[in-house]
Amino acid sequence: MISEDREQGWLLLVTQVGTIVAGLVILALMPPTAGGMMLIPMTSQARAALIPLAAAHGALLVAQGPLPGSFVIDGKRSRIAATMYRHGIVVLAAPLAGCRADIS
């Protein structure tokens, strides 16, 4: 009986900690309303469309991202997110420490 209660207690604790960790990860990766964001193309077509789409929606290219074909931009999520998702480009919060090179 006591053993069952302990198991349930540990299961509850693990579930709670897992939920908190998942929430923190989501908050860390969610793109800001405005500012630095990383664009990650999921296909070769998305990779080719990334820069023209970003520029057409008012984003400024800041640097190449840490992943192949990714770029860090400065822009407004409301102007770019829906279009990027429709074209197979994931929008995440920018890991500024992971940027490779400035765009000149």
Secondary structure, DSSP 8 states (H G I E B T S, - for coil): -HHHHHHHHHHHHHHHHHHHHHHHHHHHHS--SEEEEEEEESSHHHHHHHHHHHHHTT-EEEEE-SSTT-EEEEEEHHHHHHHHHHTTEEEEE--GGG--EE--
